[in-house]
Amino acid sequence: MAAIEVRDLVKDYGPRRAVDRVSFEVEKGQIVGFLGPNGAGKTTTLRILTGFMPATGGEARVAGFDIFRESMEVRRRIGYLPENVPLYPEMRVADYLWYRAGLKQVPFRERAGRIRRALDSVRISDVAERVIGHLSKGYRQRVGLADVLTHDPEILILDEPTVGLDPNQVREVRDLIKDLGRDRTVLFSTHIIPWVEEVCGRAIVIARGRVVAEGTVEELSGKLAGSTLLLVHARAAAADATAAVRGVPGVRAIENLSLDDARGSSLRCLVDGDRVGEVEAALAARLGAGTFEARRAPPRLEDWFHEVTRGLGGQEPGGPAGPAGEAA
């Protein structure tokens, strides 16, 4: 039995469909990345799985329990960290965790030990007596992680656990999740591809409210076989440079990296390896020889991610409700 099973999950916000018949499974003991751009449907899906909001349709089971009919059983078995960690900044860390453990019905006699283990697990025992509001954002994120561990859940569901953190803090939280995943199932949402490559056994990719791909990191990376990344720097405006390659056979995705058209434009183009010459010829014909520089490079997983989530020819979800419309 899978730790998380989702079948044809749907969530509508009035006329907008945020989650469109999403289905996937997470096996016990796996660390799985839930990937997607902003507005893809990640947060809505996780909120439904954790009992934070109802679904419009579909089915889901967590730890073997139906999330709609057995919501309390599900909540006893999951630790949920929302994107914006809800803390009481005026409380001391240990007092806050004691309060939260009580809400989660952790037996009084076990509470001190559970809190101590949670503090040790996320490496913040040294700030147990500090006021939460006086801690850095990275430490506050760890307090949130300690909170989700106090009732010793078997499944962790984390929504963008590194949002707003600096690079060093991101690395620390990443390492913590790797450690926590040694004896738990972890599903976490993110749009940071290198994170997934380093931490996850599997990834689920969602875009426009639908699952568009899933598999191991190796399987997803294999989809880049035979492709080339073409880095284009042109004197032309980004719209003109994009128009020069859009529609050329073999161009799978285009990403505009330009910050200021006055200084020219920069594009990343994922191209079938045997069509790179045609793309370079199209640039020369439409922009003029000598007005651009094109450099070839090996593609990365994030280039494929861009293709399937925002690439050329992407289809919006079907059905009368229209495209996805969530905030995160």
N, C-alpha and C positions, 0 to 999 in steps of 0.2 A: 504493500500500500504506500502510495506517495505521500510525502509530508504535506504538500499543497496540490490540490487538483482543481482546475478551473475549466468550466465548460460553457462556451457561448455566452459569456458575461456581457451584459449591455447596461449602459448608464446614459440616460438622456437628461439634459438640462433644458426643459421646454423643447424648442425646436432643434436644439443642437445635440448631436450625439458625441459624447466624449469617449465612450468605450463601445466598440462595435464588434460584438460576437468574439470576444477574446477567449482563447483556450490555450492552456499550457499546464505542465506538471513540474513540480520540484521534488526530487527524490530526497529521502532522508540522508542527512549528513553532507549534502552538497552546499557549496557557496555559489549562488547564482546571481548574476548581474541582470538587472531589468533596465535595459537601455532604451533611450529615446530622446529626441529633442524636446525643448520646452513646448508644452501644449499637446504632447503626444498621447496622453492618457495614463501616464505612469502613476501619478499621485492619486487620481480617482480610483484606479484599480486597487492600489494598496489600501486606501481608506475603506473600500468595500470589504476586502479580505479581513481587515482588523475590526470590523463592526462599527467603524466610525460613521459610515453612511450606508443607506440601503441601495440595492441595485434595481434597475428597471426590469431586468430579466436575466435568465441564465442560472447556472448552478456553480457552487464552489464548496470544497471541503478542505478544512485545515486540521491536521493531526487526526484525520478520520471523522471529524464532526462537521455537520452542515452549518455553514456560517449564518444562515438565516433562522433555522429552527433550533440550533444548539449554540447560540452566540456566546453564552457565558462559559461553556466548556471550551470553546475556541480561545476566548480571552485568557483563560487560566493557563493556556499552553503557549501563548505567544508573548514576545516582548516587542513592542512597537515604538519606534522612534520617529516621530513626524519631522517634517523638514524644518519647521521652526520649533525648537525644543521648548516646551512649556515648563518653565522653572519659576520658583518664588525667590526673587533676588535678595530679599531681606532675610531669608533663612540660612542657617549654617548647613553645610553639605550633609553632615551626619543626621541632623534633625530632619532635613527634607527627605532623606532616604528612609528614615524611620516612619515618617508620616505616610510616604508612598507605599511602604511595605504593609502598613496597616490597611490602607485602601484596597490592597491586593489580597487581603485576608491571609497574609503570612502569619502562621501561629506565633504568639507572643514569645514563647520560649526559644523559637528559632530565629527571631528577627535580628538580634545582634550578630549572630554568626553569618547569616545571609548577607547582611550589609557589609560586614568585614570582607567577605569573599568577593562581593561585587566591587568594593573599593580596590582590592588587590588586583582583580581581573583587569580593570581599566587604568591601573597605576596612578591612583589619586589618593592613596591613604594619607599622604603627607598634607593634604588640604582638607581633611575631614572636618576640622573645626573652623575652617574659613567661611566667611559670608559669601554666598554664591555670587552676589552682585559685584564682589571685588575680584572675581576671577576673570582670566582672559577668556575669549570666545572658545578657544581650543579646550580649555579646562571645563567650561560650561557644557561643551558637547560631550565631554567624558562623563560629567555628572548625569547627563541624559542617558548615556549608555549604561552607567551603573544602575540607574533607576530601572531600565528594562530588564536587568539581570536579577533584581532582588527576589523575585518569586521563582527563580531558576527555571525559566521557560525552555522548552525544547526547540522552539522555532523563533528566530529573530527576523523581524521585518523592519527594514531601515529605509527611510525616504530621504534621499540626497544627504547622507550623513556627513559630507564634507563641505556643504554649502557655506560660503562666507569665510572659510578658513584659509590661512596663508599656506604656501607650499610645504613648510616644515610641519605644520599642524595636519595637513592632508596626509603626509607620509605617516605620521604617528597614528592617526585614526585608521588608515589602511592596514597598518601592522596589527592594530588591536583587533580588527575584524578578522584578519587571518587567524589570529590566536583563538578568538571566540568561536570560529568555525571548526575548530578541531573536534569539538564534541557536540555541535549543534547544527541545525539546518539554518542557513542564512539566505534571505532574499533581500537584495538592496537595489534601489533605483539610483541611476547616475547617468550622466552624459559624458563622463571622462573615460575615454576608451583605454588609455594605458593602464588605468586602474583595473579594468576588467581583465586585461591581458595578464596582469600580475597576480590577481587575487582569485579569480573565478574558475571553476571547473566548467561551467556552462554560462551561456548568455541567451537572454530572450530580448528580441528587438521589437519595439512597438513604435508605430508611426501612424499619424492620422487616425488614432483610435483602434488600430488593428495590429495584431502580431504579424510582422512581415518576415521574420526569420528567427530561428533558434538553433542551438547546437553548441558543441564545444568550441573553445577559442580556435583550436586547430581546424575544425570543420569550417568555421566562418572565414578564417584567414585563407583557406584553400579556395574560396570563391574568387580570390584575386589572381589565381593562376592565369598566366597569359596576358596580364594587364600591365600597363605602364602608366606611371604618373608623369604628366607633362606640366612643368612649372613655367608659366608664361608671364613675362614682364613686357608690357607694351606702352608706347607713348599715348595711345588712344584712351578715351574714357572707358570705364569698365563696361558700360552698356554696349559700346561699339566692339570691344574686344570679345565680349560674351557672344554677341550676335555673329561674330566672325567664325566661331566654332560650333555654335548651336546648330544642330541638324546635320552636322558632318557625320557620315557613317563611322561607327566605332567609338564615338564619344559617349561614355556611359554616365558621367556626372561632371558638373562644373561648379566650382566654389569660388566666389569672388572674395579675394583677400584685401581689396583696395580700401584704403582709409581716406584718400584725398585724390579725386580725379585730376586735380591740377598738376599732380606729379606723375600722372600716368596710372596704369592699372596693373594689378597682379591677379592671376587666376591659377587655380589648381584644377587640372582636367584629368579625370580617370579615363584612359583610352585603351581599347583593345591593342595589344602589342603590335599586331601586323597592320594597324591603321595609323600609326603615329605620323608617318610621312605624309599621308593625306591631310591630316590636321594641320601640320606645319605648312603645307602647300596652300590650304585654305586661308590661313592667317596671312601669308604673303600676298595672296591674290586680293584679299578684302581690306587689309590694312596697309599693304605696301611693304616691299622688301626693305629691310634695314630699319623698320619702325618697331620691331619687337625682338625679344630674345626668348627662345624656348629651350628649356633644359629637361632632360629625361632623368627620372629617378625611380627606384623601386617603390611600389605602392605599399601603404600601410593599412591596418585594419580600419582605421578611422576614415580612410578614403572609401572603402566599401560601405561603411556605416553611413557616410554622407550620400552615397548612391542610393541606398535603399530607403533612406528617410526623407531626403530632400532632392533626390537626383532628378534627372530628366525623365519626363513621362510618368511621374508618380500619379497614382490614382487616388482620388478622395474616397472615403468610405461610402458604400452604397446605402440604399434605404432612404426613406423620406425625411429622416432627421438631419441629413447633411453632414458636413465635416465636423471634426472634433473641436471642442471649445473649452478646454480646461486651462487653468492658469499655470500649472506646473506639471 
